[in-house]
């Protein structure tokens, strides 16, 4: 597994395996890419530690991709709340030159840490579909010139 930062206060473990199921969820005005087993930090939620949260995904991916408008009905991302806390301190400094105006404030954003338990598709698990004929031509097929015995004509 690869550990990646999605947002300055968001730590997530993501699997980079082709075909692994993932979802794009929205919480607190931000979007997160999650897979089963990931830990993410979102804006503070009213649920306490130990409770379960159901989120509606905006996009589901894996063997096939499903995009919602804006969310996918009947699909769910089930997460458990593992903790709460405050993020790193952000300094807000206001300054106007030549008038002795300086204001310094600090702010720590509250967050809820979630562990993604399960991603549910609307109709159970996705089925792998064979797509015959929908593939792009390879370079060999593109490069094969058509020869009918005549010289090419330039218009």
HELIX and SHEET records of a PDB file:
HELIX    1   1 UNK A  139  UNK A  143  1                                   5    
SHEET    1   A 2 UNK A   2  UNK A   7  0                                        
SHEET    2   A 2 UNK A  10  UNK A  14 -1                                        
SHEET    1   B 4 UNK A  30  UNK A  35  0                                        
SHEET    2   B 4 UNK A  22  UNK A  27 -1                                        
SHEET    3   B 4 UNK A  57  UNK A  61 -1                                        
SHEET    4   B 4 UNK A  66  UNK A  67 -1                                        
SHEET    1   C 4 UNK A  39  UNK A  43  0                                        
SHEET    2   C 4 UNK A 101  UNK A 120 -1                                        
SHEET    3   C 4 UNK A  76  UNK A  96 -1                                        
SHEET    4   C 4 UNK A  52  UNK A  55 -1                                        
END                                                                             
